[in-house]
Amino acid sequence: MSTHPRAGLPAQRADLVNIPQLMAAFYQRVPTPSEPAQRVSFGTSGHRGSALDTSFNQAHIHAICQAVAEYRQQQGLSGPLFLGMDTHALSEAAFGAALEVLVANGVEVRVQQGGGYTPTPVISHAILGHNRRHAEQQADGLVLTPSHNPPRDGGIKYNGPDGGPASAEATTVIQRRANDLLAEGNAGVRQVPYLEALARAVEHDYVSAYVDDLAEVIDMDAIRRAGIRIGVDPLGGSGLAYWPRIAARHGLDITVVNERQDADFGFMTLDHDGKIRMDCSSPWSMQNLLGLKDQFDIACGNDPDYDRHGIVDAEGLMNPNHYLAVCIHYLFTHRPDWPVSLAVGKTLVSSSIIDRVAASLERPLMEVPVGFKWYVQPLMEGRLAFVGEESAGASFLRRDGGVWTTDKDGFIPSLLAAEMLAVTGLTPHQYYDRLTQELGRPCYRRVDAPASHAQKKVLAALNPEDVQADTLAGDAIIARLTAAPGNGAAIGGLKVVTGQGWFAARPSGTEQVYKIYAESFRNEQHLEQLITEAKALVGDAFARAGV
């Protein structure tokens, strides 16, 4: 799809969502349960939608939170529920709606002391910390966030007692019960008035607990001794209050370049499609920080709930796949207390440079479908040391090999870039260049192609036998995958692999498109050929299905 003519330029008044209209829609619009688009639907990162589309409204939050309260009772979870929100307007509205229902169901809800916002990784960190200390009173959590999505959107995701995104089994139960409640007009939802709910919530100091522990996962002493100058653009997100505390607690030279937290995110530059999207992996959305890159040794940006990272050095914004490879190589060569049996986790659509890095380190590789939930159990079982995905999400172990978070953490990859520079003298770009001199330099791209609802269903249900070709872009096909090699789980699409490249195609969960990921270890021309033939193979599958 073509780039919008104003991509990378500052947002204008006409680009901004009408916040009062959005808030009115949240409270006034009531979903019609017979309309599929207005039902509760948990994707890879919870339920998302917009009040303006009647897909994320007060009724949805009430139903979901009642379902969560019942689910945690069924599971015997008697500990607190850690509740957080990001800076989207609908997140704050949904926070209140969630509190009304959870408290009415007798749940002890822990909220940020003095109010404010709580990043996704901080919720995971809090759950794990509590459950290590209170084995008989297990906690879980909810985060109100649509991640990096535009300001009109809202989202809610459930994290279980393992601290990570809930399993498909858990979300299926919650989704089904929530939709049953919606069908009954939420007659089965318990709730108390908001002010009563707020008074009964328990304040929790999320910030200190997380910030104090950071030296357990990052070598703060090395960063401080080297005097690394760090620039941070929080992109108006939930981590804004954390960076000054990190700087003060650990003695780091950190400058926050933008302290605005506006619900319309009007300070952003437009993304590739002309929308306001707080995507820290997009050069279009990161133009403000890129313009300041020469003032710092390392700079970083994060999305509103801080589960993604964007790394900037003198050469610009680091490609997310490239940075994952750099992190893996650095960590596995600079964490002597990590057991040698620990593996690298990657998603099927992440770069194969990661495969080559893991092989060069003689570390096992676990390749899983898209979705961070697939990493949670292996992390808890002590099988994985680093886990990442191509959309700039990652987490890794503490320096002593203990679990840090089981959800994506945007803070620690950002700080790791500073540690890496302090210890090796190499920026992330320079480190990557050294890796590719040994392992090869891939060309990688993701493109979106239009797809109807019927076509997306066909793509999600493909079998390896549905690919009849023997070659792809001139090379013999060595694998046709519809299940992940690392855990055997369905990938909800197709991946075709050759010795010099691959493509993966999977339907979007929110838009009428399917996504093609492709990579060549030859050149850009070969990459174009891979993408062209990928579209043709998918088109053939659509034609055979008559859609």
HUGI-V287260 format. One record per backbone hydrogen bond with DSSP energy under -0.5 kcal/mol. NH is the residue of the N-H (numbers start at 1). CO is the residue of the C=O. E is the energy in kcal/mol with one decimal. If there is no record, write none. Layout:
# HUGI-V287260
<<NH/CO/E> <NH/CO/E>>
This chain:
# HUGI-V287260
<<4/272/-3.5> <7/4/-1.8> <8/270/-2.9> <9/6/-2.2> <11/268/-2.4> <15/12/-1.8> <16/12/-0.6> <16/13/-1.4> <19/17/-1.0> <22/18/-2.3> <23/19/-2.7> <24/20/-2.4> <25/21/-2.2> <26/22/-1.8> <27/23/-1.6> <28/24/-2.8> <29/25/-1.9> <33/31/-0.7> <35/32/-2.5> <36/34/-0.7> <38/35/-2.0> <39/36/-1.3> <43/41/-0.7> <43/46/-2.4> <46/43/-1.0> <47/156/-2.1> <48/41/-0.5> <49/154/-2.1> <51/152/-0.5> <53/50/-1.2> <54/51/-1.3> <55/50/-2.3> <56/50/-0.7> <58/26/-2.5> <60/57/-0.7> <61/57/-1.9> <62/58/-2.7> <63/59/-2.2> <64/60/-2.8> <65/61/-2.7> <66/62/-2.0> <67/63/-2.2> <68/64/-2.5> <69/65/-2.5> <70/66/-2.2> <71/67/-2.4> <72/68/-2.9> <73/69/-1.4> <74/70/-2.2> <75/71/-2.0> <76/73/-1.1> <77/72/-3.0> <78/76/-0.9> <79/138/-1.9> <81/108/-2.8> <82/80/-0.5> <82/140/-2.8> <83/81/-0.6> <83/110/-2.4> <84/142/-2.3> <86/144/-2.2> <89/263/-0.5> <91/88/-0.6> <92/88/-1.3> <93/89/-1.5> <94/90/-2.6> <95/91/-2.2> <96/92/-1.5> <97/93/-1.8> <98/94/-2.8> <99/95/-2.3> <100/96/-2.0> <101/97/-1.2> <102/98/-2.7> <103/99/-2.1> <104/100/-0.9> <105/101/-1.3> <105/102/-0.5> <106/103/-2.0> <107/102/-2.1> <109/107/-0.9> <110/81/-2.6> <110/108/-0.5> <111/109/-0.5> <111/202/-2.3> <113/204/-2.4> <115/112/-2.3> <118/85/-2.2> <120/305/-2.5> <123/119/-1.4> <123/120/-0.5> <124/120/-1.9> <125/121/-2.6> <126/122/-2.2> <127/123/-2.4> <128/124/-2.4> <129/125/-2.3> <130/126/-2.4> <131/127/-2.6> <132/128/-1.8> <133/129/-1.1> <133/130/-0.5> <134/130/-1.9> <137/134/-1.3> <140/80/-1.4> <141/159/-2.7> <142/82/-2.1> <143/157/-2.2> <144/84/-2.5> <145/143/-0.9> <145/155/-1.0> <149/146/-1.6> <153/150/-2.0> <154/49/-3.1> <156/47/-2.1> <157/143/-2.2> <159/141/-2.8> <160/164/-1.3> <163/160/-2.3> <166/158/-2.3> <171/167/-2.5> <172/168/-2.0> <173/169/-1.6> <174/170/-2.3> <175/171/-3.0> <176/172/-2.4> <177/173/-2.2> <178/174/-2.5> <179/175/-2.3> <180/176/-1.9> <181/177/-2.3> <182/178/-2.4> <183/179/-2.1> <184/180/-1.0> <184/181/-0.7> <185/182/-1.9> <186/181/-3.1> <187/184/-1.0> <189/186/-1.6> <192/100/-1.3> <197/193/-2.4> <198/194/-3.0> <199/195/-2.0> <200/196/-1.5> <201/197/-0.9> <201/198/-0.6> <202/109/-3.2> <203/201/-0.5> <204/111/-2.7> <206/204/-1.6> <209/205/-1.3> <210/206/-1.9> <211/207/-2.9> <212/208/-2.6> <213/209/-0.8> <214/210/-0.7> <214/211/-1.0> <215/212/-0.5> <216/213/-2.6> <217/214/-1.7> <218/214/-2.3> <220/218/-1.8> <223/219/-1.4> <224/220/-2.6> <225/221/-2.9> <226/222/-1.9> <227/223/-0.8> <227/224/-0.8> <228/223/-1.6> <230/228/-0.7> <230/253/-2.9> <231/298/-2.3> <232/255/-2.7> <233/300/-2.5> <234/232/-0.6> <234/258/-0.6> <237/234/-1.8> <238/304/-3.1> <240/237/-1.4> <242/239/-1.6> <243/239/-1.2> <244/240/-0.6> <245/241/-0.6> <246/242/-2.5> <247/243/-2.6> <248/244/-2.3> <249/245/-2.8> <250/246/-2.2> <251/247/-1.1> <252/247/-1.3> <253/228/-0.6> <254/252/-1.2> <255/230/-2.8> <256/254/-0.5> <257/232/-2.6> <257/255/-0.7> <258/232/-0.6> <265/262/-1.6> <268/265/-1.7> <269/285/-0.5> <270/9/-2.7> <271/275/-3.2> <274/271/-2.2> <277/275/-0.7> <278/148/-1.1> <279/277/-2.2> <280/278/-0.9> <282/279/-1.8> <283/281/-0.5> <286/282/-1.4> <287/284/-0.9> <290/286/-2.5> <291/287/-1.8> <292/289/-1.7> <293/290/-1.0> <295/292/-2.2> <296/293/-1.5> <297/229/-1.9> <298/229/-2.0> <299/312/-2.9> <300/231/-2.2> <301/310/-1.9> <302/233/-1.0> <306/303/-1.7> <309/392/-1.9> <310/301/-1.9> <312/299/-3.1> <313/316/-2.1> <316/313/-2.0> <318/311/-3.5> <323/319/-2.4> <324/320/-2.1> <325/321/-1.8> <326/322/-2.0> <327/323/-2.9> <328/324/-2.4> <329/325/-2.2> <330/326/-2.7> <331/327/-3.1> <332/328/-2.3> <333/329/-0.8> <333/330/-0.7> <334/330/-0.7> <334/331/-1.1> <335/331/-0.5> <338/335/-2.1> <342/339/-1.4> <343/383/-2.4> <344/364/-2.5> <345/386/-2.9> <346/366/-2.5> <347/388/-0.5> <348/368/-1.9> <350/347/-1.9> <354/351/-1.3> <356/352/-1.7> <357/353/-2.3> <358/354/-2.7> <359/355/-2.3> <360/356/-2.2> <361/357/-1.6> <362/359/-1.0> <363/358/-2.8> <366/344/-3.2> <367/365/-0.6> <368/346/-2.4> <368/366/-0.5> <374/371/-1.4> <375/372/-2.0> <376/372/-0.6> <376/373/-0.8> <377/373/-0.5> <379/375/-2.3> <380/376/-2.4> <381/377/-2.1> <382/379/-1.3> <383/378/-3.0> <384/378/-0.9> <385/343/-2.6> <386/343/-1.0> <387/395/-2.5> <388/345/-1.3> <389/393/-2.4> <392/389/-1.1> <393/389/-1.2> <395/387/-2.1> <397/385/-1.8> <398/402/-3.4> <399/216/-3.2> <401/398/-1.9> <409/394/-2.9> <410/306/-2.9> <413/409/-0.9> <414/410/-1.0> <415/411/-2.4> <416/412/-2.1> <417/413/-1.3> <418/414/-0.8> <419/415/-2.1> <420/416/-3.2> <421/417/-1.9> <422/418/-2.4> <423/419/-2.6> <424/420/-2.8> <425/420/-0.6> <425/421/-1.6> <426/420/-0.6> <431/427/-2.6> <432/428/-2.4> <433/429/-2.3> <434/430/-1.7> <435/431/-1.9> <436/432/-2.6> <437/433/-1.4> <438/434/-0.8> <438/435/-0.9> <439/435/-2.5> <440/436/-2.0> <442/440/-0.6> <443/520/-3.1> <445/518/-2.4> <447/516/-2.6> <449/514/-2.7> <451/512/-2.0> <456/452/-2.4> <457/453/-1.7> <458/454/-1.8> <459/455/-2.4> <460/456/-2.1> <461/457/-1.1> <461/458/-0.5> <462/459/-1.2> <466/463/-1.9> <467/464/-1.6> <468/466/-0.8> <472/475/-2.8> <475/472/-1.7> <477/470/-2.7> <478/497/-2.9> <479/497/-1.4> <481/495/-3.7> <484/489/-2.9> <486/367/-2.5> <487/484/-0.5> <488/484/-2.7> <491/482/-2.2> <492/482/-0.5> <494/505/-2.5> <495/481/-2.4> <496/503/-2.8> <497/479/-2.6> <498/501/-3.1> <499/476/-0.5> <502/519/-1.9> <503/496/-2.2> <504/517/-2.8> <505/494/-2.8> <506/515/-2.0> <507/492/-0.8> <508/513/-2.3> <513/511/-1.9> <514/449/-2.9> <515/506/-3.2> <516/447/-3.2> <517/504/-3.0> <517/515/-0.5> <518/445/-2.5> <519/502/-2.3> <520/443/-2.7> <521/500/-2.7> <527/523/-1.8> <528/524/-2.6> <529/525/-1.9> <530/526/-2.2> <531/527/-2.3> <532/528/-2.6> <533/529/-2.5> <534/530/-2.2> <535/531/-2.3> <536/532/-1.7> <537/533/-2.5> <538/534/-2.5> <539/535/-2.6> <540/536/-2.3> <541/537/-1.8> <542/538/-2.2> <543/539/-2.5> <544/540/-2.5> <545/541/-1.4> <546/542/-0.6> <546/543/-1.0> <547/542/-2.4>>
